C-alpha cells in the first residue's frame, strides 16, 4: 500500500461539480492499493500517518502529529500510485489491485483511521475527482508499506 501524505491548511475533493469531502488543517492522503496488500498494510499506514510528527510545535519545529493537533484527514483513492512508467510511454498498472480488493482495503483504511478518533473525509472510489489543496510548508511524505514488512 502506498500513500502520499501532504500536510495541508485546507483540502477538498469535488466530483461532478459537487464537493464530497473537505478539511481544514490536517493531511491529504492519496492512497494506492496493490494486489499484494492486506489489512496489515492498512493498519501500518494508518498508525504511521496519524503519528507522523509533521506539524509544528510552539517553537516552530515539526514535533507534533495529527493525533496531537486534532487535525483531519482527507483520503483519496489513487491507483496511479502503482503506475510503472519505466518502459514505454504509457504507464502499466499491473501492480495495482483490482477494484473490489482496492475498495475493500480503502474502506478498511478509512474505518481504521476513524476508529482512532480522527475526523476523516473521503473522495469517491473510482470517480473522476478534482482535488484542491493548500500544501502547508510544503510538507509531502511518501510511504510504502511493502518497505516495512
N, C-alpha and C positions, 0 to 999 in steps of 0.2 A: 504494500500500500504506500502510495506516495502522497505527500502533502506539500503544498507551497503555502507558507504562513506569512501573511503580511499584517504588520501592526498598523491599524487604521484609526483615524479620528472619526471616520464615517465610511459606511459601505452599504450598497444596496444592489439588489438584483431585480431586473424587470423582465417580464415575459408577456408578450403580446400587448405591449404598452401599459402594463399594469405592474406596479411594484408588488412583489410577492414576499420580499424579505428585506429588512433594513436594520442596521445597527448604528449606534454612535461609537464611542470608544471601545476598542476590542481588537479582534483578529478576524480577518478574512481567511478562510481555509479553502483552497482549491484542492479537491480530494480525488485521487485516481486509484482505481482498484485493479489489481492484476488477477489473472486466473489462478494464481497460486496462493492468494491471500485467504486468511482465516480470521475468525473473530479475535484471536490473539493479536493479530496485526492492528486491528482497530483499537483494542484495549491499550496496546502500547502507545499508539499515536495520540489517543485521547489524553492519556496521562501525561505524555511528554508535552503536548501543546498547552494543556491547562497549567502546567508547572514551569514552562519556559520563562526564565527571568528576562523579559524583553521590554518591560515597562519601567520608566524612570521613577526613582525614589526622590525624596526631598532634596537630595544633593545632586540630582540630575544623572545618576548612574543607573544603568539598566540592572535593577536589582529586584524588581517586583514581577510577579506572574499575573496571569489572567485571574487566577483564583484570588490573589492578594488584592487586586484592584476592583474586582466585581464587574469587570468588562464582559462584553457579549461576544458571541461567535457567529459569523455568517459562514455557512458551509455550502459550497457549490461543487457538485459532481463534475469531474473533468477527466474523461477517458483519455484525452490527448496527452496527459502526463506520461502515458505509456507509448507515445509515438516514437518510433525508431526511424530517424532520418539519416542514418549512416550511409545507406546506399540509395542511389537514385534521387529523385526529386519529390516523390510522394511518400510521406511517412507511412510506415507499416504499424498497425495497431494489434498485431498478433499476440502481444503480451497482455493486452487489456482483457479484463473479464467480460464474459457475455453479460448482456443487460440484466437478466434475472439475478445472477450472482452479484453483480456490481451493485444493483439497487438494494439487495438484502443487506450487504455489508455497509453501504452508505447509510441506510436507515438504522442499522445497528450502531454505527459510529455516532450518529445524531442522538439516539436514545441514551447511549452511554455518557455522552457529554452532558445531556440534560439531567441524568441521574446523579451527576456530580455537582449539581446546583448552578450550572452555567446556563444563562439565557442563550438559546440557540435559535437562529433564524436560518432558513434554507432557500435554495433555489428550487427548481422543478426538474426532477430527474428526466433526462433525455430531451428536454425542451431547448429551443434556441433562446439564449439568455443574453441580456446586456448587463454586464457587471460594472458598476461605478464605485470608485473608491478614492479616498484620500489617504495615501500611504504616509504614515506618520514616521518621520525620521529622515529618509525612508529606512524601514526595517523589513527585510524579507529573508525568511529562513526556509531551507529545503530539508525535508525529512523523508527517509525511505525506510520502512520497517524491515525490509529484506537485509539491510546493512546491520541490523541489530539482533537478528536471530540466527 
